[in-house]
Amino acid sequence: MAEQQPLLLQKTASTGGVYDTIISETNAEVEQLANDIKDLHETMGLVNQLVGEQGEQLNKVEDNVNVTQENTIAAVEDIELADEQNTSFRKKVICFAVVAVLLVVVLVIVLLVVFKKI
């Protein structure tokens, strides 16, 4: 039995070394996990910031689209008004031309009648 005690102590000492190694490895893994969690937290913060910035940019784009839509509607209304005014102007020019031709015809007739009497 005397020989077994030192052997048992040796096994216990070597087992203690294994436990120390396991504890040391576990501590290193826990520290690595904590560092990974910290990195993940920082990354998520950056992603959150980028999403917020992109949200602002999307809001600006949406506002610009709405303003462009309003301007386009106003431009269409202006073009329709201009077309109506152009049509009205053409009608007035045609009426003026017809009246001018009639006046010239009447003037010619009046001049012919007056000169024939002389």
MOVEN-V414489 format. One record per backbone hydrogen bond with DSSP energy under -1.0 kcal/mol. CO is the residue of the C=O (numbers start at 0). NH is the residue of the N-H. Records with the same first field share a line. If there is no record, write none. Layout:
BEGIN
CO = NH / NH
END
This chain:
BEGIN
0 = 4
1 = 5
2 = 6
3 = 7
4 = 8
5 = 9
6 = 10
7 = 11
8 = 12
9 = 13
10 = 14
11 = 15
12 = 16
13 = 17
14 = 18
15 = 19
16 = 20
17 = 21
18 = 22
19 = 23
20 = 24
21 = 25
22 = 26
23 = 27
24 = 28
25 = 29
26 = 30
27 = 31
28 = 32
29 = 33
30 = 34
31 = 35
32 = 36
33 = 37
34 = 38
35 = 39
36 = 40
37 = 41
38 = 42
39 = 43
40 = 44
41 = 45
42 = 46
43 = 47
44 = 48
45 = 49
46 = 50
47 = 51
48 = 52
49 = 53
50 = 54
51 = 55
52 = 56
53 = 57
54 = 58
55 = 59
56 = 60
57 = 61
58 = 62
59 = 63
60 = 64
61 = 65
62 = 66
63 = 67
64 = 68
65 = 69
66 = 70
67 = 71
68 = 72
69 = 73
70 = 74
71 = 75
72 = 76
73 = 77
74 = 78
75 = 79
76 = 80
77 = 81
78 = 82
79 = 83
80 = 84
81 = 85
82 = 86
83 = 87
84 = 88
85 = 89
86 = 90
87 = 91
88 = 92
89 = 93
90 = 94
91 = 95
92 = 96
93 = 97
94 = 98
95 = 99
96 = 100
97 = 101
98 = 102
99 = 103
100 = 104
101 = 105
102 = 106
103 = 107
104 = 108
105 = 109
106 = 110
107 = 111
108 = 112
109 = 113
110 = 114
111 = 115
112 = 116
END
